[in-house]
Amino acid sequence: MARPESVMTWAVVMIFVSAAAALYLLGGVDLFHRDPSKETASILLVGGSTTVLPFAEACAQEFNIGERGVTVKVAGGGTDAGIDLLKAGGIDIAMASRRVGDFEMELLGYHLEEHPIALDAVSIVVSRPIWDAGIDDLSHEQLSAIYRGVISNWKELGGPDRGIVALSRSPGSGTGEIFSEKVATPGVSVYMGTSEEVGRYVAESDRAIGYLGLSLAYDDDLGIVAYEGTVPSAETVRDGSYPLARTLYMYTRGEPDEGERAYLEFVMGEEGQAIAERWGFLPIST
């Protein structure tokens, strides 16, 4: 399997690719070809978090089959991009992998209605050779030191003599913002646009560490690391013992209209929550 050893070259490429992808996916209304003069009221546009994206897409597919009088289209681009587009009227519903706080709401100057849709966790993963070498549990201090550049070689943690490649999410990622808030603000040079990119890089490397959603962490090519002695799982997320557990959200501009409410009720209802479980998330309801 090819391994990405040229870190700086890979980082530069990924930054430009991720930026281009974000502009394509959520660069205003181009993705959906939104033209107010031609648009019908039956199109519902959903955009934002790439963590929520596969769940929202799967829900949209099932929802659209039901011929409920509204067709849902979904795209990614990141939590911040989704919130900005929602405020600007470019989309109808924003997906977010973090909560929009009261202060942020004030800065937006617009009331966004919050809709919790599923439970998840920011999971720490390492390349399989690192996990096999015994790096399967990291404390807050150790993980923070890695991402601040204080620890730069796996041998400092009892692992092999290999430089650490620490991956982070690009600015605008809700997952990245949670990690920065709860663990450390990364001082790394390798940024990825999506959690899928993080997973691929870590899987193809023999020395990398990254973080992604729980639904993507359970991959045979990745080593899931316990954080503060706790492994992310359905049980530890539900009981709150995993420190990086989180809630996923959708947001609307104020009270949802009829079409928005119909889709949200599907997502948060029995069918939608079953889809959430199939994608590795936890239902929001007990």
C-alpha contacts under 8 A as a table, 3 or more apart, distances in Angstrom:
res1	aa1	res2	aa2	distance
1	M	204	E	6.59
2	A	204	E	6.35
2	A	205	S	7.95
3	R	204	E	5.03
3	R	205	S	4.87
3	R	206	D	7.30
4	P	7	V	6.69
4	P	10	W	7.07
4	P	201	Y	7.22
4	P	204	E	6.87
4	P	205	S	6.04
5	E	205	S	7.52
6	S	9	T	5.58
6	S	10	W	6.11
7	V	10	W	5.16
7	V	11	A	5.93
7	V	165	V	7.71
7	V	190	V	7.13
8	M	11	A	4.95
8	M	12	V	6.17
8	M	189	S	7.13
8	M	190	V	7.31
9	T	12	V	5.32
9	T	13	V	6.25
10	W	13	V	5.15
10	W	14	M	6.02
10	W	190	V	7.63
11	A	14	M	5.15
11	A	15	I	6.08
11	A	189	S	6.55
11	A	190	V	4.68
11	A	191	Y	6.32
11	A	192	M	7.98
12	V	15	I	5.21
12	V	16	F	6.39
12	V	190	V	7.90
13	V	16	F	5.38
13	V	17	V	6.06
14	M	17	V	4.95
14	M	18	S	5.74
14	M	191	Y	7.03
14	M	192	M	6.25
14	M	193	G	7.47
15	I	18	S	5.21
15	I	19	A	6.03
15	I	170	S	7.68
15	I	191	Y	6.39
15	I	192	M	6.77
15	I	193	G	7.34
16	F	19	A	5.11
16	F	20	A	6.06
17	V	20	A	5.12
17	V	21	A	6.05
18	S	21	A	4.99
18	S	22	A	6.11
18	S	170	S	7.97
18	S	192	M	6.82
18	S	193	G	4.74
18	S	194	T	7.87
19	A	22	A	5.15
19	A	23	L	6.24
19	A	193	G	7.46
20	A	23	L	5.12
20	A	24	Y	6.13
21	A	24	Y	5.01
21	A	25	L	5.89
21	A	77	G	7.37
22	A	25	L	5.07
22	A	26	L	5.73
22	A	27	G	6.76
22	A	76	G	7.70
22	A	77	G	4.69
22	A	78	G	7.50
23	L	26	L	5.49
23	L	27	G	4.22
23	L	28	G	7.99
23	L	77	G	7.64
24	Y	27	G	5.49
24	Y	30	D	7.44
24	Y	31	L	6.53
25	L	30	D	8.00
25	L	31	L	5.66
25	L	75	A	6.28
25	L	76	G	6.21
25	L	77	G	5.62
26	L	29	V	7.07
26	L	30	D	7.47
26	L	31	L	6.36
26	L	47	G	7.29
26	L	48	G	7.81
26	L	75	A	7.38
26	L	76	G	7.02
26	L	77	G	5.46
26	L	81	A	6.83
26	L	82	G	7.46
26	L	85	L	7.77
27	G	30	D	6.29
27	G	31	L	7.14
28	G	31	L	7.50
28	G	85	L	6.78
28	G	90	G	6.04
29	V	32	F	5.78
29	V	33	H	5.70
29	V	34	R	5.16
29	V	35	D	7.90
29	V	90	G	5.63
29	V	91	I	7.82
30	D	33	H	4.71
30	D	34	R	6.67
31	L	34	R	7.80
32	F	45	L	7.59
32	F	73	K	7.73
34	R	39	E	6.63
34	R	90	G	7.71
35	D	38	K	5.46
35	D	39	E	5.65
36	P	39	E	5.09
39	E	43	I	7.53
40	T	43	I	6.30
41	A	44	L	7.83
41	A	70	V	7.72
42	S	69	G	6.23
42	S	70	V	4.24
42	S	71	T	5.90
42	S	259	G	7.68
43	I	70	V	5.74
43	I	71	T	4.98
43	I	72	V	6.05
43	I	73	K	7.37
44	L	70	V	6.66
44	L	71	T	5.93
44	L	72	V	4.67
44	L	73	K	6.22
44	L	91	I	7.68
44	L	92	D	6.18
44	L	93	I	7.93
44	L	259	G	7.22
44	L	260	E	7.13
45	L	72	V	6.00
45	L	73	K	5.12
45	L	74	V	6.16
45	L	91	I	4.95
45	L	92	D	5.21
45	L	93	I	6.49
46	V	72	V	7.18
46	V	73	K	6.07
46	V	74	V	4.71
46	V	75	A	6.50
46	V	91	I	5.89
46	V	92	D	5.96
46	V	93	I	4.73
46	V	94	A	5.79
46	V	95	M	7.12
47	G	53	L	7.83
47	G	74	V	5.64
47	G	75	A	4.83
47	G	76	G	5.34
47	G	77	G	7.05
47	G	82	G	5.31
47	G	91	I	6.69
47	G	93	I	6.60
47	G	94	A	5.18
47	G	95	M	5.87
48	G	52	V	7.96
48	G	53	L	7.46
48	G	75	A	6.81
48	G	76	G	4.76
48	G	77	G	5.21
48	G	78	G	4.64
48	G	79	T	4.67
48	G	80	D	7.10
48	G	81	A	6.01
48	G	82	G	3.81
48	G	83	I	7.08
48	G	94	A	5.47
48	G	95	M	4.69
48	G	96	A	6.30
49	S	52	V	5.39
49	S	53	L	6.09
49	S	76	G	5.68
49	S	77	G	6.41
49	S	78	G	4.26
49	S	79	T	4.29
49	S	80	D	7.94
49	S	82	G	7.00
49	S	94	A	7.88
49	S	95	M	5.13
49	S	96	A	5.01
49	S	97	S	5.91
49	S	173	S	7.22
49	S	174	G	7.04
50	T	53	L	4.75
50	T	54	P	7.54
50	T	76	G	4.99
50	T	77	G	6.47
50	T	78	G	5.68
50	T	79	T	7.58
50	T	194	T	6.23
50	T	195	S	7.31
51	T	54	P	7.20
51	T	97	S	6.51
51	T	175	T	7.93
51	T	194	T	7.81
51	T	195	S	6.91
51	T	213	G	6.54
52	V	55	F	5.54
52	V	56	A	6.10
52	V	95	M	6.39
52	V	96	A	7.06
52	V	97	S	6.75
52	V	248	L	7.20
53	L	56	A	5.16
53	L	57	E	5.98
53	L	74	V	7.36
53	L	75	A	6.73
53	L	76	G	5.88
53	L	95	M	7.60
54	P	57	E	5.06
54	P	58	A	6.09
54	P	279	W	7.59
55	F	58	A	5.23
55	F	59	C	6.22
55	F	275	I	6.87
55	F	276	A	5.98
55	F	279	W	6.42
56	A	59	C	5.07
56	A	60	A	6.07
56	A	74	V	6.99
56	A	267	V	7.66
57	E	60	A	4.96
57	E	61	Q	6.23
57	E	73	K	7.80
57	E	74	V	5.88
57	E	75	A	7.94
58	A	61	Q	5.20
58	A	62	E	6.52
58	A	275	I	7.11
59	C	62	E	5.30
59	C	63	F	5.92
59	C	266	F	7.58
59	C	267	V	6.31
59	C	272	G	5.99
59	C	275	I	6.89
60	A	63	F	4.89
60	A	64	N	5.85
60	A	72	V	5.64
60	A	73	K	7.04
60	A	74	V	7.44
60	A	263	Y	7.81
61	Q	64	N	5.34
61	Q	65	I	6.49
62	E	65	I	5.30
62	E	66	G	6.87
63	F	66	G	5.45
63	F	67	E	7.51
63	F	68	R	7.57
63	F	72	V	7.73
63	F	263	Y	7.08
63	F	266	F	7.15
64	N	67	E	5.68
64	N	68	R	7.07
64	N	70	V	7.37
64	N	71	T	5.61
64	N	72	V	6.59
67	E	70	V	7.14
67	E	71	T	7.88
68	R	71	T	7.86
69	G	259	G	7.95
70	V	259	G	6.20
72	V	263	Y	7.92
76	G	82	G	7.86
77	G	81	A	6.08
77	G	82	G	6.90
78	G	81	A	5.40
78	G	82	G	6.24
78	G	96	A	7.78
78	G	172	G	5.96
78	G	173	S	5.22
78	G	174	G	7.06
79	T	82	G	5.15
79	T	83	I	6.29
79	T	94	A	7.59
79	T	95	M	6.34
79	T	96	A	4.77
79	T	97	S	6.47
79	T	98	R	7.76
79	T	172	G	6.23
79	T	173	S	5.54
79	T	174	G	5.26
80	D	83	I	5.14
80	D	84	D	6.14
80	D	96	A	7.86
80	D	172	G	4.83
80	D	173	S	6.53
80	D	174	G	7.03
81	A	84	D	5.15
81	A	85	L	6.10
81	A	172	G	6.73
82	G	85	L	5.17
82	G	86	L	6.06
82	G	91	I	7.79
82	G	94	A	4.98
82	G	95	M	6.45
82	G	96	A	7.52
83	I	86	L	5.10
83	I	87	K	6.29
83	I	94	A	5.72
83	I	95	M	7.79
83	I	96	A	7.80
83	I	251	Y	7.92
84	D	87	K	5.25
84	D	88	A	6.26
85	L	88	A	4.92
85	L	89	G	6.03
85	L	90	G	4.91
85	L	91	I	5.91
85	L	94	A	7.85
86	L	89	G	5.13
86	L	90	G	5.84
86	L	91	I	5.09
86	L	92	D	6.10
86	L	93	I	6.48
86	L	94	A	6.01
86	L	252	T	7.31
86	L	253	R	6.98
87	K	90	G	7.69
87	K	108	L	7.52
87	K	110	Y	7.02
87	K	253	R	7.05
88	A	91	I	7.93
89	G	92	D	6.88
91	I	94	A	7.13
92	D	252	T	6.46
92	D	253	R	7.50
92	D	260	E	7.41
93	I	250	M	6.46
93	I	251	Y	5.56
93	I	252	T	5.05
93	I	253	R	7.76
93	I	260	E	7.42
94	A	250	M	5.47
94	A	251	Y	5.07
94	A	252	T	6.65
95	M	248	L	7.91
95	M	249	Y	5.97
95	M	250	M	4.55
95	M	251	Y	6.54
96	A	99	R	6.98
96	A	174	G	6.55
96	A	248	L	6.10
96	A	249	Y	5.11
96	A	250	M	5.97
96	A	251	Y	7.65
97	S	174	G	5.03
97	S	175	T	6.00
97	S	246	R	7.91
97	S	247	T	7.09
97	S	248	L	4.80
97	S	249	Y	6.33
98	R	174	G	5.27
98	R	175	T	6.94
98	R	177	E	7.94
98	R	178	I	6.95
98	R	246	R	7.24
98	R	247	T	6.75
98	R	248	L	6.12
98	R	249	Y	6.98
99	R	247	T	7.56
99	R	248	L	7.54
99	R	249	Y	6.93
100	V	104	E	6.29
100	V	105	M	6.67
101	G	104	E	5.24
101	G	105	M	6.16
102	D	105	M	4.95
102	D	106	E	6.31
103	F	106	E	5.05
103	F	107	L	6.39
104	E	107	L	5.01
104	E	108	L	6.22
105	M	108	L	5.05
105	M	109	G	6.34
105	M	110	Y	6.45
105	M	111	H	6.47
105	M	112	L	7.25
106	E	109	G	5.05
106	E	110	Y	7.02
108	L	111	H	7.99
110	Y	253	R	7.59
111	H	253	R	6.42
111	H	254	G	5.73
112	L	251	Y	6.00
112	L	252	T	5.54
112	L	253	R	4.81
112	L	254	G	5.14
113	E	251	Y	5.44
113	E	252	T	5.18
113	E	253	R	6.16
113	E	254	G	4.95
113	E	255	E	6.20
113	E	256	P	7.79
114	E	249	Y	6.84
114	E	250	M	6.35
114	E	251	Y	4.98
114	E	252	T	7.01
115	H	249	Y	5.50
115	H	250	M	5.09
115	H	251	Y	5.92
115	H	264	L	7.89
116	P	247	T	6.69
116	P	248	L	5.94
116	P	249	Y	4.44
116	P	250	M	6.43
116	P	284	I	6.98
117	I	247	T	7.55
117	I	248	L	5.77
117	I	249	Y	5.34
117	I	250	M	6.79
117	I	267	V	6.86
117	I	268	M	5.71
117	I	273	Q	8.00
117	I	283	P	7.48
117	I	284	I	5.80
118	A	247	T	6.00
118	A	248	L	5.28
118	A	249	Y	7.22
118	A	273	Q	7.56
118	A	276	A	6.94
118	A	281	F	6.35
118	A	282	L	5.67
118	A	283	P	5.10
118	A	284	I	4.45
119	L	237	V	7.47
119	L	238	R	7.84
119	L	245	A	7.52
119	L	246	R	5.96
119	L	247	T	4.57
119	L	248	L	5.93
119	L	281	F	5.95
119	L	282	L	4.85
119	L	283	P	6.30
119	L	284	I	5.82
120	D	213	G	6.65
120	D	214	L	6.04
120	D	215	S	7.77
120	D	237	V	6.96
120	D	245	A	5.93
120	D	246	R	5.32
120	D	247	T	6.00
120	D	248	L	6.87
120	D	281	F	5.57
120	D	282	L	6.39
121	A	213	G	5.72
121	A	214	L	5.29
121	A	232	P	6.72
121	A	237	V	6.69
121	A	242	Y	7.96
121	A	244	L	5.61
121	A	245	A	4.11
121	A	246	R	5.41
122	V	175	T	6.90
122	V	179	F	7.51
122	V	211	Y	6.27
122	V	212	L	5.46
122	V	213	G	5.00
122	V	214	L	6.32
122	V	244	L	5.44
122	V	245	A	6.40
122	V	246	R	7.41
123	S	211	Y	5.37
123	S	212	L	5.36
123	S	213	G	5.78
123	S	214	L	5.63
123	S	217	A	6.52
123	S	224	I	7.22
123	S	225	V	7.66
123	S	232	P	6.36
123	S	244	L	7.40
124	I	209	I	7.32
124	I	210	G	5.95
124	I	211	Y	4.53
124	I	212	L	6.78
124	I	217	A	7.92
124	I	224	I	6.08
124	I	225	V	5.49
124	I	226	A	7.43
124	I	227	Y	7.41
125	V	202	V	7.59
125	V	209	I	5.74
125	V	210	G	5.49
125	V	211	Y	5.92
125	V	212	L	7.72
125	V	217	A	6.87
125	V	222	L	6.21
125	V	223	G	5.33
125	V	224	I	4.60
125	V	225	V	5.59
126	V	130	I	6.37
126	V	131	W	6.30
126	V	202	V	6.23
126	V	203	A	7.95
126	V	207	R	7.37
126	V	208	A	5.65
126	V	209	I	4.29
126	V	210	G	6.45
126	V	222	L	6.15
126	V	223	G	5.12
126	V	224	I	6.65
126	V	225	V	7.04
127	S	130	I	5.45
127	S	131	W	6.48
127	S	202	V	5.09
127	S	203	A	5.55
127	S	204	E	7.53
127	S	205	S	6.01
127	S	206	D	5.42
127	S	207	R	5.77
127	S	208	A	5.39
127	S	209	I	6.51
127	S	221	D	7.42
127	S	222	L	5.64
127	S	223	G	6.03
128	R	131	W	5.05
128	R	132	D	6.00
128	R	203	A	6.94
128	R	206	D	6.98
128	R	221	D	6.01
128	R	222	L	5.27
128	R	223	G	5.14
129	P	132	D	5.02
129	P	133	A	6.15
129	P	206	D	5.72
129	P	207	R	7.43
130	I	133	A	5.06
130	I	134	G	6.81
130	I	135	I	5.91
130	I	154	W	7.96
130	I	159	G	6.78
130	I	160	P	7.33
130	I	206	D	6.77
130	I	207	R	6.28
130	I	223	G	7.82
131	W	134	G	5.36
131	W	135	I	4.78
131	W	136	D	5.50
131	W	223	G	5.30
131	W	224	I	7.78
131	W	225	V	7.70
132	D	135	I	7.17
132	D	223	G	7.92
133	A	159	G	5.87
133	A	160	P	7.01
134	G	158	G	7.65
134	G	159	G	6.58
135	I	138	L	7.58
135	I	157	L	7.52
135	I	158	G	7.53
135	I	159	G	6.40
135	I	225	V	7.35
136	D	223	G	7.37
136	D	224	I	6.93
136	D	225	V	4.58
136	D	226	A	6.08
137	D	225	V	5.13
137	D	226	A	4.40
137	D	227	Y	5.91
137	D	228	E	7.24
137	D	229	G	6.29
138	L	142	Q	5.90
138	L	143	L	6.08
138	L	225	V	6.86
138	L	226	A	6.24
138	L	227	Y	5.22
138	L	228	E	6.16
138	L	229	G	7.30
139	S	142	Q	5.17
139	S	143	L	6.18
139	S	227	Y	5.79
139	S	228	E	4.59
139	S	229	G	7.19
140	H	143	L	5.29
140	H	144	S	5.94
140	H	183	V	6.67
140	H	227	Y	7.01
140	H	228	E	6.16
141	E	144	S	5.19
141	E	145	A	6.03
142	Q	145	A	5.09
142	Q	146	I	6.28
142	Q	151	I	7.73
143	L	146	I	5.14
143	L	147	Y	6.43
143	L	183	V	7.27
144	S	147	Y	5.27
144	S	148	R	6.07
144	S	183	V	5.68
144	S	184	A	5.24
145	A	148	R	5.06
145	A	149	G	6.06
145	A	150	V	4.86
145	A	151	I	5.44
146	I	149	G	5.23
146	I	150	V	5.91
146	I	151	I	4.75
146	I	152	S	6.33
146	I	164	I	7.87
146	I	166	A	7.23
147	Y	150	V	7.60
147	Y	151	I	7.95
147	Y	166	A	6.42
147	Y	184	A	6.60
147	Y	185	T	7.28
147	Y	186	P	4.92
147	Y	187	G	6.03
147	Y	188	V	6.62
148	R	151	I	7.74
148	R	184	A	6.99
148	R	185	T	7.16
148	R	186	P	5.71
148	R	187	G	5.11
148	R	188	V	7.41
149	G	152	S	5.86
149	G	187	G	6.45
149	G	188	V	7.29
151	I	154	W	7.87
151	I	156	E	6.87
152	S	156	E	7.82
152	S	163	G	5.80
152	S	164	I	5.29
153	N	156	E	5.80
153	N	157	L	7.83
153	N	161	D	6.46
153	N	162	R	5.49
153	N	163	G	4.31
153	N	164	I	5.17
154	W	157	L	5.47
154	W	158	G	6.64
154	W	159	G	4.84
154	W	160	P	5.65
154	W	161	D	5.98
154	W	162	R	5.68
154	W	163	G	6.37
154	W	164	I	6.15
154	W	207	R	7.87
155	K	158	G	4.87
155	K	159	G	4.46
155	K	160	P	5.03
155	K	161	D	4.88
155	K	162	R	6.93
156	E	159	G	7.04
162	R	207	R	6.47
163	G	207	R	6.78
164	I	207	R	5.60
164	I	208	A	5.88
164	I	209	I	7.36
165	V	190	V	7.81
165	V	207	R	6.10
165	V	208	A	4.51
165	V	209	I	6.29
166	A	188	V	6.41
166	A	190	V	6.96
166	A	208	A	5.82
166	A	209	I	5.03
166	A	210	G	6.04
167	L	188	V	7.05
167	L	189	S	7.85
167	L	190	V	5.29
167	L	191	Y	5.86
167	L	192	M	7.10
167	L	198	V	6.81
167	L	208	A	7.20
167	L	209	I	6.09
167	L	210	G	4.80
167	L	211	Y	7.52
168	S	176	G	6.80
168	S	186	P	6.88
168	S	188	V	7.24
168	S	190	V	6.44
168	S	191	Y	4.89
168	S	192	M	6.20
168	S	198	V	7.72
168	S	210	G	6.33
168	S	211	Y	7.14
169	R	173	S	6.24
169	R	175	T	7.33
169	R	176	G	5.18
169	R	191	Y	5.22
169	R	192	M	4.86
169	R	193	G	5.93
169	R	194	T	6.81
169	R	195	S	7.46
169	R	198	V	7.82
170	S	173	S	6.10
170	S	176	G	7.18
170	S	191	Y	5.20
170	S	192	M	5.46
170	S	193	G	5.31
170	S	194	T	7.94
171	P	176	G	7.28
172	G	176	G	7.66
172	G	177	E	7.68
173	S	176	G	5.07
173	S	177	E	6.27
173	S	193	G	7.94
174	G	177	E	5.03
174	G	178	I	6.30
175	T	178	I	5.28
175	T	179	F	6.33
175	T	212	L	7.27
175	T	213	G	7.80
176	G	179	F	5.07
176	G	180	S	6.14
177	E	180	S	5.07
177	E	181	E	6.10
178	I	181	E	5.10
178	I	182	K	6.06
179	F	182	K	5.32
179	F	183	V	5.37
179	F	184	A	6.54
179	F	185	T	7.49
180	S	183	V	5.54
180	S	184	A	4.58
180	S	185	T	4.32
180	S	186	P	6.82
181	E	184	A	6.45
181	E	185	T	7.19
182	K	244	L	7.57
188	V	191	Y	7.64
192	M	195	S	7.39
192	M	197	E	6.04
192	M	198	V	6.08
193	G	197	E	6.84
194	T	197	E	5.31
194	T	198	V	6.64
195	S	198	V	4.97
195	S	199	G	6.26
195	S	211	Y	7.58
195	S	212	L	5.18
195	S	213	G	6.99
195	S	216	L	7.66
196	E	199	G	5.11
196	E	200	R	6.25
196	E	212	L	7.96
196	E	216	L	7.34
197	E	200	R	5.14
197	E	201	Y	6.16
198	V	201	Y	5.31
198	V	202	V	6.19
198	V	210	G	6.29
198	V	211	Y	7.21
198	V	212	L	7.10
199	G	202	V	5.29
199	G	203	A	6.05
199	G	210	G	7.59
199	G	212	L	7.38
199	G	216	L	7.32
199	G	217	A	7.59
199	G	222	L	7.50
200	R	203	A	5.14
200	R	204	E	6.17
201	Y	204	E	5.24
201	Y	205	S	6.16
201	Y	208	A	7.67
202	V	205	S	5.26
202	V	206	D	7.64
202	V	207	R	7.72
202	V	208	A	5.23
202	V	209	I	6.28
202	V	210	G	6.85
202	V	222	L	6.99
203	A	206	D	7.82
203	A	221	D	5.24
203	A	222	L	5.61
205	S	208	A	5.94
212	L	216	L	6.72
212	L	217	A	6.68
213	G	216	L	5.66
213	G	217	A	6.48
214	L	217	A	5.08
214	L	218	Y	7.16
214	L	232	P	7.17
214	L	233	S	7.56
214	L	280	G	6.81
214	L	281	F	7.18
215	S	218	Y	6.76
215	S	279	W	6.17
215	S	280	G	4.24
215	S	281	F	6.06
216	L	219	D	6.85
216	L	280	G	7.76
217	A	222	L	6.99
217	A	224	I	6.60
218	Y	222	L	7.24
218	Y	224	I	7.34
219	D	222	L	5.40
219	D	223	G	7.89
220	D	223	G	7.54
224	I	231	V	7.52
225	V	231	V	6.62
226	A	229	G	5.41
226	A	230	T	4.88
226	A	231	V	4.16
226	A	232	P	6.98
227	Y	230	T	5.30
227	Y	231	V	6.37
227	Y	242	Y	7.66
227	Y	243	P	7.58
228	E	243	P	7.75
230	T	236	T	7.58
230	T	241	S	7.29
230	T	242	Y	5.83
231	V	236	T	7.36
231	V	242	Y	6.99
232	P	236	T	5.98
232	P	237	V	6.58
232	P	242	Y	6.01
232	P	245	A	7.90
233	S	236	T	5.26
233	S	237	V	5.99
234	A	237	V	5.33
234	A	238	R	6.02
234	A	282	L	6.68
235	E	238	R	5.19
235	E	239	D	6.13
236	T	239	D	5.29
236	T	240	G	5.83
236	T	241	S	5.11
236	T	242	Y	5.18
237	V	240	G	5.14
237	V	241	S	6.56
237	V	242	Y	5.66
237	V	245	A	5.34
237	V	246	R	7.87
238	R	241	S	7.97
238	R	282	L	7.85
239	D	242	Y	7.97
240	G	243	P	7.15
240	G	245	A	6.79
242	Y	245	A	5.75
252	T	255	E	6.82
252	T	256	P	5.96
252	T	260	E	7.96
253	R	256	P	7.01
256	P	259	G	7.77
256	P	260	E	5.32
256	P	261	R	5.40
257	D	260	E	5.31
257	D	261	R	5.91
258	E	261	R	5.19
258	E	262	A	6.18
259	G	262	A	5.14
259	G	263	Y	6.51
260	E	263	Y	5.36
260	E	264	L	6.15
261	R	264	L	5.03
261	R	265	E	5.90
262	A	265	E	5.25
262	A	266	F	6.31
263	Y	266	F	5.05
263	Y	267	V	6.26
264	L	267	V	5.00
264	L	268	M	6.09
265	E	268	M	5.17
265	E	269	G	5.56
266	F	269	G	4.98
266	F	270	E	7.52
266	F	271	E	6.61
266	F	272	G	5.51
267	V	271	E	7.18
267	V	272	G	4.08
267	V	273	Q	6.43
268	M	271	E	7.98
268	M	272	G	5.67
268	M	273	Q	5.93
268	M	284	I	7.57
269	G	272	G	5.40
269	G	273	Q	6.01
270	E	273	Q	5.32
270	E	274	A	6.17
271	E	274	A	5.21
271	E	275	I	6.43
272	G	275	I	5.03
272	G	276	A	6.29
273	Q	276	A	4.80
273	Q	277	E	6.39
273	Q	282	L	7.87
273	Q	283	P	5.23
273	Q	284	I	7.46
274	A	277	E	5.19
274	A	278	R	6.41
274	A	283	P	7.46
275	I	278	R	5.01
275	I	279	W	6.37
276	A	279	W	5.22
276	A	280	G	6.49
276	A	281	F	5.13
276	A	282	L	6.46
276	A	283	P	6.36
277	E	280	G	5.07
277	E	281	F	5.02
277	E	282	L	5.61
277	E	283	P	6.51
278	R	281	F	7.38
283	P	286	T	7.16
